[in-house]
Amino acid sequence: MSIKKGRGNLILPDFTQSSCVDKVGVEERVARFQSRSIKNEAKMQGLKMALNMIDLTTLEGKDTPGKVKQMCYKAQHLHDFHPNLPSVAAVCVYPTMVGVAAKAVQGSGVKVASVSTAFPSGQAPLDVKIRDTKFAVDEGADEIDMVISRGKFLSGEYNFVFDEIATIKEACGKSRLKVILETGELVTLDNVRRASDIAMYAGADFIKTSTGKIQPAATMQVTYTMLQAIRDFYTTTGIQIGMKPAGGISNSKLALHNLVMVKETLGDQWLTNEWFRFGASSLANDVLMQIIKAETGVYQSPDYFSKD
Amino acid sequence: MERLEVLKTYKIYIGGKFPRTESGRFYNPLNSKGEQLGNICLSSRKDVRNSVVAARKAFGGWSERAANNRGQILYRIAEMLEGRKTQFIEELMFQGSTKKAAENEVNVSIDRLIYYAGWSDKYMQVLGSINPVASSHFNFSMHVPMGVIGVVADQTTSLIGLVSNIAPVIAGGNTCVVLSAENLPLCAITFAEVLNSSDVPGGVVNILTGSPAEMIKPLTTHMDVNGMVYSGNDRSTIKKLKESSALNLKRIMTYDEDWIKADAQNLYMLSDCQEVKTTWHPIENIGGATSSY
């Protein structure tokens, strides 16, 4: 394959020859991550780390500026009764809400991520997707979460998918690009691996599992496959790519399992919110409840925490 | 060839499912003849935690059900219990009851369920009120369920105490986590099977076997439990309940009754697990000739 736009002057591999994934092996490995016992100080450290990696998300048709403002407030004040809690990494909203969100989190260090490219289906012409992206960037989005064209991918038009990602990357300018593979629609782990490779070579700064609108979303099997792709890409090119599992990670235990998986697959280098994120809406409250439980010894109730 | 008898595995009941205890522990209570009752799950605080989560999840749906439908379901429990009478009588006798006492206990339990089934669509009319107020408001009070109730069931009986403690709680739209009689656990789990086959949604009643002494603390301090029902008269336990309930100001209901008696049932056991909600509804011209409030 010739050298094209996308990531600098990398020699592109033949994506039809992406590594095959041993599904049984992945499942066994994932089961091992879930058997790690993380307690006391390590648990507390893990919980706070998870909290700091959350992209607090609202992606609903019924979103209003009021709701987005409320969420942005929560992103900066997770639980004011408890001192020394980190804030979340970012808030994730639709492009029309980016302006509101950017203003609300200004100066706090919390980033604004915007979904784009006709999220969640991605069924729109390229020029619409470019405008969608540029609009979000102009409104002040630090990060763009784009979706790939799964229909094109599944019909084997890998070049189309590659070019689209590369084009959107250009439209992003300085904003970081997360590429959503929507693994729930990709059917096999082989496809997840291939889509990850395409996205990384085309210019993704992050690869992300799902939109959160399709089940299954961020299963550990899928996340593990993507982490392996990131590791191989790093070994081959020396370029570090971030990972964002999104959808279905709603409790602390699952979040800790994911952190274990990142550490054991990629290493400590990835264990910051610069390189690893959780896309979630209800995870934050569960982590908060676990932190308070660990400190007081008393099981907590959502009644005493802010609404999601 | 002689047939090997299949022994029943007694498990716990959480969210409409029958898991083993998360802790993997068990204990062997004995009857008065020294025979083992079975390998019974010795539940842990994590089972308590899981049960509360299940009970909270079930609360919305159960409390919003039509009152008469809750009554129908309670009646259905009674029907299913009637159908499995023999099994309960055998278990009670195995745990030390005489045949006559066992039969009586099952019969009273069935009747008790029917008693509360009847109340479930009537208590609101009887207890609710329209209140005279001096301003232009229509003012009324109604009873709403508290939420998730922790129940420390009677430790001296296997079935009747359990039924007498659960029925008024769920008839009023609450969900519950029940710690059954430690040394008489058989009927509790068989009763869970009855619940499971009587249209009671999973999570409305969760039943744990094991040592209440161990589980009372995590249950009573749990911020997502709204009230506690305690059946018995152990002063130190009641003190412990009161102390650990202070965190979120749970109400503690203690009953020291001989549950087998026909009159160990009343409307107030149902209203104990209710909160009174009073609504001020503005109306026009209260003093005018048309007002009859």
Chai-1 contact restraints between the chains, C-beta under 6 A:
chainA,res_idxA,chainB,res_idxB,connection_type,confidence,min_distance_angstrom,max_distance_angstrom,comment,restraint_id
A,V298,B,T221,contact,1.0,0.0,6.0,A-B,restraint_1
A,Y299,B,R49,contact,1.0,0.0,6.0,A-B,restraint_2
A,Y299,B,H222,contact,1.0,0.0,6.0,A-B,restraint_3
A,Q300,B,M223,contact,1.0,0.0,6.0,A-B,restraint_4
A,S301,B,M223,contact,1.0,0.0,6.0,A-B,restraint_5
A,S301,B,D224,contact,1.0,0.0,6.0,A-B,restraint_6
